[in-house]
Amino acid sequence: MTRARQIGTIIVTIVILVLIGYVLYTNFKPEPLPEYNVTEIKLGDIQSTYETTGTVVSDNTEAYTAITGVKVTAVNVKVGDSVKAGDVLAQFDVSTLNSQLKEYKTAYDKALKAYNDSVSATNTAKQNKANAAAQMNTVNSEIARLEQEIKAAEDTKNQTPDTPEYSQEQLDALIQKLKDSGFSKEEIDKIIESLKNSSGGITKEDIESAIANATATKKLELAQKQSQKQMLEAQLSLYEAQSDETASSIYKNVMEQKKADYESYKALVDSMKNGWVASSDGLVTEVNLVAGQAFTPKASKSTTTDLSSIMKYVSGNNDMTSVLSDIIGSVTDSNASSGTGITLENTNEFVAEFSVGKYDILSIKVGQRVKVSSLGSDYEGEVIYVSATASESSSLDISSIASTFTGGSSSSSNGALVRVKIKNPDEKIIIGFDVDVKIDTEKIENVMVLPIDAVVTEDSTNFVYVVDENNKVSKREITVGRFSDDNYELLTGVEQGERVVDNPKTSMAEGDKIAIKK
């Protein structure tokens, strides 16, 4: 075989072997390991945030209120107008309101007099009650004394020795018993005197008769005192009822409400008498006035207080019912009403309003820093108000959704109002539009940090895949705490220094081996 032929054979053999090797490699080569990024568990900080959307409103909305029926003489603005502080918005003829204002003043004056009269009567009744109580104490003491003296006299009479004639020594003993029974010297002298006037010697019958005559006067006095006690008891019951401050409290409540009605109505009249003047720069967002016409509000509210509940409460007291009916009747037009004539929004100060559920409200505090975003621009903000009461709400926010990972609730049927002041607003902050709100709530430091995208949730239980030194994975149940945009606070399940798989695929299983991206 020639050399050229030998070389050709070698080349062909090599090619065949390469082809065979390629085919074998193609058919039997091992599957490449899936590549993942891994994160080593380290200590770090968690800056918790709360994210939601809010509605932009003016921080200072001023509604100018007009009384129904007042004549509008001039309207200088329309919806959409920008005004400066001091600009005159509207003017009125308030002469038709003077009679109504007088009626409000009359109602207040009557209510004030009724209250003062009630207070005076109550104070007098209290003094009379105190005097009657003092008299009652005296009468009770006198009744007790008389009852004791009469009983003692009866006992003395019954214990008199039955002898034909009393000696001086026996008379002296009788006198001592009478003294011990409470008889006065004058009463005892009368008894002795009557005994001396008896013909013959002093007998048991003479003594019993003398004592009976002496106690008859005491019994008459006792009956008088008992009658006086009954009269005092009746007076005390009357004074007790008259000194009850319930009536004064009711009259005071009516007086204060009638005073508020009068002052409120007078303030409305005075504001329209002087014309409405803008108190600050702003944007006119509502006008319900027509020049030359009487004002009729779109939505009205009464300018006088409804006292029907008080009238029902005193329905059993004819005197109070009569007085209160006269007070209430002093305002002849009980349906006097008012409504918004012009609304002015302060365009220099804006706030974003939104509701917060019960699982997040405790993390939001007045003074916290806020980032507000609108139409591609970001603005600094600050929490300026957190309501202490909740109202109905059906909002669902990012923070509530994320809280499902920590065992929280994703929504709440009630929400508390929060207001965020937007600093340095511009034309992209528009009243009525929504803005994105992000609040820095709580920051915790030097805790184990776990990437959010490493967590897998199954049936409300959280897991991660831990990578060992041979790049094999094991599935671990974990518990997490607070969270930020990117990380969770890792509480249990993985130790510091261990590695976890980022964004594990659903097909990943216990014992799988992975390749780690460089």
Salt bridges, closest charged atoms under 4 A:
ASP59 OD1 - ARG419 NH1 3.40
ASP81 OD1 - LYS78 NZ 3.26
ASP109 OD1 - LYS105 NZ 2.88
ASP117 OD2 - LYS113 NZ 2.74
GLU142 OE1 - LYS225 NZ 2.58
GLU149 OE2 - ARG145 NH1 3.21
GLU149 OE1 - LYS218 NZ 2.45
GLU154 OE1 - LYS157 NZ 3.22
GLU154 OE2 - LYS219 NZ 3.48
ASP155 OD2 - LYS151 NZ 3.31
GLU187 OE2 - LYS218 NZ 3.05
ASP189 OD2 - LYS185 NZ 3.06
GLU208 OE2 - LYS204 NZ 3.20
GLU221 OE2 - ARG145 NH2 3.77
GLU240 OE1 - LYS129 NZ 2.39
GLU245 OE2 - LYS126 NZ 2.39
ASP270 OD2 - LYS266 NZ 3.02
ASP270 OD1 - LYS273 NZ 3.92
ASP326 OD1 - LYS110 NZ 3.18
GLU353 OE2 - ARG419 NE 2.86
GLU382 OE1 - LYS423 NZ 3.74
GLU442 OE2 - ARG482 NH1 2.84
GLU458 OE1 - LYS475 NZ 3.05
ASP485 OD2 - LYS438 NZ 2.36
GLU489 OE1 - ARG482 NE 3.31
GLU498 OE2 - ARG476 NH2 2.94
